[in-house]
């Protein structure tokens, strides 16, 4: 697993991202940093570490910053449409 990640300003500088609660934004950043090389992550541990709530996770999914899977893991897309 890579030790470093790059975050795109083209995602993080959008009004859509900025208008989310700070806890949802922190959760997104932490999930991206801790994801495997294919962008997959199980969000529960990260939610405990960041103090994020279920609502924060739901916001990220609703705004398409995360793609949920039946296994409980998520993937973050490289581009948000």
N, C-alpha and C positions, 0 to 999 in steps of 0.2 A: 504494500500500500504506500502510496506517495506520502511524503511528509509535508508537502506544500500544495496549496491550491490558489488559483486566481479567481477573483470575483469580478464580474463585469460591471463597469459603471453604467453601461447601457441598460442594464436591468435595475441596478440600485438607485439610479438617478431619475427614474420615472416617477411621475406623480402617484401612480398606482402603488408603487413600493413605499414611497415616503409617507403616504397617507395611512399605512397600516400601523397598528400599535407597535411601540418599540419592542415589546416582548415577542411579537411575531417576527419582526425584522431580525432580532437577535437569534431567535430559533432558526431562521433561514440561514444566517451566516454560520452558525455552529453546525447545522446539518451539512452544509456544503463542505466545511472544513473536515468533518469526520467521515464523510462518505468514502466508499471504496473507489477504486479506479474507474468503475463503470457508473458511478454516481448513485449507487444504492446505499441506503442507510435505514436502520431501524430507529425510529424517532423517540421511543420511550425513554431510553437512558439519557439522551440529550435533553429531553424535556425536563427531566429531574435536575440535571446539572444547571440548566439555565433558568429554572423556575417557570418555564412556559406552561400554559394551560392547554386543555383540549381545544378551547376556542381559538388559540393561536394556531394550532395545527389545522383546524378546520378552515381558518382564513387562508392559510398558505395553499391548501388544496383547492378551495373555491376560486382563488385568484390564479390558479394554475402554476404556482411556483413549485408545487410538488405533485407528483403522480403517485397515488396510493395503489398498493397491490393487496390481494386477499391474504397474503402471508403476514401482513403487518408492516412490511418494509415499504419504503418510498423511494422514488427516484426524482432527481431534480433535472428538468430539461435545460439544455444549454441556451435555448432561446425561448422567450416568452412571447406568445402572440396576443 
